[in-house]
Amino acid sequence: MDKTNIAFCFDENLWMQVSVAITSLLYHSKGKCSYHIYCIIPMAINQFMREEIENIAKERDSDSTLIFLEANHDFD
């Protein structure tokens, strides 16, 4: 089964909302499809926030992958 690519761009102000979106996405697609979930984040995002999102993904769907990409000035 091919994985679908999904990207979220956020900072420390929206990490909870992204967590909810990822939780819902993985909950409702369990056993149907898997994802490559790209999280494009600022370099200074809190490690706790990153780990919380990683834990959500691992608990909900071990077949999906979570990839963090640090945004740089290419997005300015």
Contact map, one row per residue, 1 for C-alpha under 8 A:
1110000000000000000000000000000011000000000000000000000000000000000000000000
1111000000000000000000000000000011000000000000000000000000000000000000000000
1111100000000000000000000000000011110000000000000000000000000001000000000000
0111110000000000000000000000000011110000000000000000000000000000000000000000
0011111000000000000000000000000000111100000000000000000000000000000000000000
0001111100000000000000000000000000111100000000000000000000000000000000000000
0000111110000000000000000000000000001111000000000000000000000000000000000000
0000011111000000010000000000000000001111000000000000000000000000000000000000
0000001111100000000000000000000000000011100000000000000000000000000000000000
0000000111111110010000000000000000000011110000000000000000000000000000000000
0000000011111110000000000000000000000000110010000000000000000000000000000000
0000000001111110000000000000000000000000000011001000000000000000000000000000
0000000001111111000000000000000000000000000000000000000000000000000000000000
0000000001111111110000000000000000000000000000000000000000000000000000000000
0000000001111111111000000000000000000000000000001000000000000000000000000000
0000000000001111111100000000000000000000000000000000000000000000000000000000
0000000000000111111110000000000000000000000000000000000000000000000000000000
0000000101000111111111000000000000000000000000000000000000000000000000000000
0000000000000011111111100000000000000000000000000000100100000000000000000000
0000000000000001111111110000000000000000000000000000000000000000000000000000
0000000000000000111111111000000000000000000000000000000000000000000000000000
0000000000000000011111111100000000000000000000000000000110000000000000000000
0000000000000000001111111110000000000000000000000000000110010000000000000000
0000000000000000000111111111000000000000000000000000000000000000000000000000
0000000000000000000011111111100000000000000000000000000000000000000000000000
0000000000000000000001111111110000000000000000000000000010011000000000000000
0000000000000000000000111111110000000000000000000000000000011000000000000000
0000000000000000000000011111110000000000000000000000000000000000000000000000
0000000000000000000000001111111111000000000000000000000000000000000000000000
0000000000000000000000000111111111000000000000000000000000011000000000000000
0000000000000000000000000000111111000000000000000000000000000000000000000000
0000000000000000000000000000111111000000000000000000000000000000000000000000
1111000000000000000000000000111111100000000000000000000000000000000000000000
1111000000000000000000000000111111110000000000000000000000001011000000000000
0011110000000000000000000000000011111000000000000000000000000011100000000000
0011110000000000000000000000000001111100000000000000000000000001111000000000
0000111100000000000000000000000000111110000000000000000000000001111000000000
0000111100000000000000000000000000011111000000000000000000000000011110000000
0000001111000000000000000000000000001111100000000000000000000000011110000000
0000001111000000000000000000000000000111110000000000000000000000000111100000
0000000011100000000000000000000000000011111010000000000000000000000111100000
0000000001100000000000000000000000000001111110000000000000000000000001110000
0000000000000000000000000000000000000000111110000000000000000000000001110000
0000000000000000000000000000000000000000011111000000000000000000000000000000
0000000000110000000000000000000000000000111111101100000000000000000000000000
0000000000010000000000000000000000000000000111111100000000000000000000000000
0000000000000000000000000000000000000000000011111110000000000000000000000000
0000000000000000000000000000000000000000000001111111000000000000000000000000
0000000000010010000000000000000000000000000011111111100000000000000000000000
0000000000000000000000000000000000000000000011111111110000000000000000000000
0000000000000000000000000000000000000000000000111111111000000000000000000000
0000000000000000000000000000000000000000000000011111111100000000000000000000
0000000000000000001000000000000000000000000000001111111110000000000000000000
0000000000000000000000000000000000000000000000000111111111000000010000000000
0000000000000000000000000000000000000000000000000011111111100000000000000000
0000000000000000001001100000000000000000000000000001111111110000000000000000
0000000000000000000001100100000000000000000000000000111111111101110000000000
0000000000000000000000000000000000000000000000000000011111111100000000000000
0000000000000000000000000000000000000000000000000000001111111100000000000000
0000000000000000000000100110010000000000000000000000000111111100000000000000
0000000000000000000000000110010001000000000000000000000011111111000000000000
0000000000000000000000000000000000000000000000000000000011111111100000000000
0000000000000000000000000000000001100000000000000000000000001111100000000000
0010000000000000000000000000000001111000000000000000000010001111110000000000
0000000000000000000000000000000000111000000000000000000010000111111000000000
0000000000000000000000000000000000011110000000000000010010000001111100000000
0000000000000000000000000000000000011110000000000000000000000000111110000000
0000000000000000000000000000000000000111100000000000000000000000011111000000
0000000000000000000000000000000000000111100000000000000000000000001111100000
0000000000000000000000000000000000000001111000000000000000000000000111110000
0000000000000000000000000000000000000001111000000000000000000000000011111110
0000000000000000000000000000000000000000011000000000000000000000000001111110
0000000000000000000000000000000000000000000000000000000000000000000000111111
0000000000000000000000000000000000000000000000000000000000000000000000111111
0000000000000000000000000000000000000000000000000000000000000000000000111111
0000000000000000000000000000000000000000000000000000000000000000000000001111
